[in-house]
Amino acid sequence: MNMRRDPLNIKATGSEFPLILGRDVSGVVMECGLNVSYFKPGDEVWAAIPPWKQGSLAEFVVLSGNEVSHKPKALSHTQAAAIPYVAATVWSAVVNTGGLNKDNCTGKRILIIGASGGIGTFAIQLLKAWDSHVTVTCSQNAEQLVRGFGADHVVDYRAGDVEAKLKTLEKFDLILDNVGGETEKWALSFLKPWSGAKYVTLVTPFLLNTDRLGVADGMLQTGVTIGTKALRHLCKGVHYRWGFFAPSGPALDEVRELVDAGKIRPVVEQQFSFPEVPQAFEKVEKGHARGKTVISIAEVSE
Ligand SMILES: NC(=O)c1ccc[n+]([C@@H]2O[C@H](COP(=O)([O-])OP(=O)(O)OC[C@H]3O[C@@H](n4cnc5c(N)ncnc54)[C@H](OP(=O)(O)O)[C@@H]3O)[C@@H](O)[C@H]2O)c1
């Protein structure tokens, strides 16, 4: 099997199945390719696996060197496994797409729509570590959780009209939308116009379009949709963007420093053993996440 060009072995079998799910991994390097010098067998590493490769619900995974990073020393593997996918996604959305970084965030006003799940709890911590002012929307019963990560202002989206409540606040420099749908209709009006302010949504029709129309037509449809929306909002002085998960060892290196400095904590809501994978997925399907669900593949002494 050519792991590099066809990691799912689709050419040989004509099918993506059996498909191994799971994007986050924390474990130990078993072997390295000849050109890998940054890692060696025995190193403790973490990574977020690209969607075109087999996933992490397995004893072994094969990754490229640039997708892997040394895991934070302060965390157990179980704790570390709660971070890479949300970290890589938030990094891609906020840094690569949103243009924020540790040097330009001080005093910036950020709104995170849907802040109590995996993405939101990581995003609050990253943006607070960079000294932003963070407003979030979540259910009332998640207020204590998000405040614990430093959220400055919390809006309960279940108690009354969330749009009306946000309208009363000072406008924002960046909005990270983890909810999508109706939110897109009003959220962009809460950005500071003509200031470079951006709305970045993680809820996009990209996968829906490719599933429905096939890869070529789906991508064409996606391109037309994003182009039309971006242009419409640009005329009003704000930027409309889509954010996507992008695997990145270097981004995880930076996150590791924040974790080791005590500025970012893992949020493990519940842990399951490997035989309990079906129950873990049932739990995730029910929604109302408060952080991450982690599956422990191998018994390790932590
Ligand atoms: N584009 C990409 O590459 C990419 C990558 C990763 C994730 N995503 C997307 O990003 C979104 C968030 O991911 P996640 O992993 O954080 O999901 P999650 O862990 O399931 O968390 C979702 C959170 O949103 C809350 N919520 C639901 N409806 C809400 C609303 N109307 N307003 C405010 N909060 C609401 C839920 O709690 P309550 O229901 O109890 O309020 C839950 O805590 C998902 O739609 C996911 O598909 C996209």
Ligand as a Chemical Component Dictionary entry (heavy atoms), coordinates in Angstrom:
data_LIG
# 
_chem_comp.id                   LIG 
_chem_comp.type                 NON-POLYMER 
_chem_comp.pdbx_formal_charge   0 
_chem_comp.three_letter_code    LIG 
# 
loop_
_chem_comp_atom.comp_id 
_chem_comp_atom.atom_id 
_chem_comp_atom.alt_atom_id 
_chem_comp_atom.type_symbol 
_chem_comp_atom.charge 
_chem_comp_atom.model_Cartn_x 
_chem_comp_atom.model_Cartn_y 
_chem_comp_atom.model_Cartn_z 
_chem_comp_atom.pdbx_ordinal 
LIG N1  N1  N 0  -14.794 23.795 9.433  1  
LIG C1  C1  C 0  -14.072 22.884 10.101 2  
LIG O1  O1  O 0  -13.017 22.409 9.644  3  
LIG C2  C2  C 0  -14.550 22.480 11.458 4  
LIG C3  C3  C 0  -13.683 21.795 12.330 5  
LIG C4  C4  C 0  -14.155 21.457 13.607 6  
LIG C5  C5  C 0  -15.451 21.784 13.979 7  
LIG N2  N2  N 1  -16.260 22.431 13.082 8  
LIG C6  C6  C 0  -17.619 22.811 13.452 9  
LIG O2  O2  O 0  -17.547 23.734 14.524 10 
LIG C7  C7  C 0  -18.706 23.615 15.334 11 
LIG C8  C8  C 0  -18.298 23.532 16.804 12 
LIG O3  O3  O 0  -17.520 22.355 16.996 13 
LIG P1  P1  P 0  -17.291 21.774 18.460 14 
LIG O4  O4  O 0  -16.351 20.636 18.309 15 
LIG O5  O5  O -1 -16.967 22.855 19.413 16 
LIG O6  O6  O 0  -18.753 21.211 18.793 17 
LIG P2  P2  P 0  -19.267 20.678 20.210 18 
LIG O7  O7  O 0  -18.091 20.265 21.026 19 
LIG O8  O8  O 0  -20.325 19.709 19.912 20 
LIG O9  O9  O 0  -19.879 21.975 20.910 21 
LIG C9  C9  C 0  -20.972 22.681 20.427 22 
LIG C10 C10 C 0  -21.412 23.587 21.584 23 
LIG O10 O10 O 0  -22.292 24.588 21.116 24 
LIG C11 C11 C 0  -23.342 24.761 22.075 25 
LIG N3  N3  N 0  -24.475 25.320 21.327 26 
LIG C12 C12 C 0  -25.384 24.658 20.586 27 
LIG N4  N4  N 0  -26.223 25.533 20.003 28 
LIG C13 C13 C 0  -25.815 26.771 20.354 29 
LIG C14 C14 C 0  -26.261 28.082 20.058 30 
LIG N5  N5  N 0  -27.321 28.302 19.245 31 
LIG N6  N6  N 0  -25.600 29.132 20.586 32 
LIG C15 C15 C 0  -24.526 28.934 21.393 33 
LIG N7  N7  N 0  -24.040 27.716 21.719 34 
LIG C16 C16 C 0  -24.683 26.639 21.201 35 
LIG C17 C17 C 0  -23.546 23.352 22.653 36 
LIG O11 O11 O 0  -24.044 23.367 23.992 37 
LIG P3  P3  P 0  -25.628 23.525 24.351 38 
LIG O12 O12 O 0  -26.394 22.864 23.235 39 
LIG O13 O13 O 0  -25.805 22.810 25.655 40 
LIG O14 O14 O 0  -25.849 24.996 24.449 41 
LIG C18 C18 C 0  -22.110 22.821 22.700 42 
LIG O15 O15 O 0  -21.456 23.125 23.918 43 
LIG C19 C19 C 0  -19.464 22.397 14.826 44 
LIG O16 O16 O 0  -20.524 22.814 14.003 45 
LIG C20 C20 C 0  -18.428 21.650 13.999 46 
LIG O17 O17 O 0  -19.017 20.888 12.974 47 
LIG C21 C21 C 0  -15.835 22.772 11.853 48 
# 
loop_
_chem_comp_bond.comp_id 
_chem_comp_bond.atom_id_1 
_chem_comp_bond.atom_id_2 
_chem_comp_bond.value_order 
_chem_comp_bond.pdbx_ordinal 
LIG N1  C1  SING 1  
LIG C1  O1  DOUB 2  
LIG C1  C2  SING 3  
LIG C2  C3  SING 4  
LIG C2  C21 DOUB 5  
LIG C3  C4  DOUB 6  
LIG C4  C5  SING 7  
LIG C5  N2  DOUB 8  
LIG N2  C6  SING 9  
LIG N2  C21 SING 10 
LIG C6  O2  SING 11 
LIG C6  C20 SING 12 
LIG O2  C7  SING 13 
LIG C7  C8  SING 14 
LIG C7  C19 SING 15 
LIG C8  O3  SING 16 
LIG O3  P1  SING 17 
LIG P1  O4  DOUB 18 
LIG P1  O5  SING 19 
LIG P1  O6  SING 20 
LIG O6  P2  SING 21 
LIG P2  O7  DOUB 22 
LIG P2  O8  SING 23 
LIG P2  O9  SING 24 
LIG O9  C9  SING 25 
LIG C9  C10 SING 26 
LIG C10 O10 SING 27 
LIG C10 C18 SING 28 
LIG O10 C11 SING 29 
LIG C11 N3  SING 30 
LIG C11 C17 SING 31 
LIG N3  C12 SING 32 
LIG N3  C16 SING 33 
LIG C12 N4  DOUB 34 
LIG N4  C13 SING 35 
LIG C13 C14 SING 36 
LIG C13 C16 DOUB 37 
LIG C14 N5  SING 38 
LIG C14 N6  DOUB 39 
LIG N6  C15 SING 40 
LIG C15 N7  DOUB 41 
LIG N7  C16 SING 42 
LIG C17 O11 SING 43 
LIG C17 C18 SING 44 
LIG O11 P3  SING 45 
LIG P3  O12 DOUB 46 
LIG P3  O13 SING 47 
LIG P3  O14 SING 48 
LIG C18 O15 SING 49 
LIG C19 O16 SING 50 
LIG C19 C20 SING 51 
LIG C20 O17 SING 52 
# 
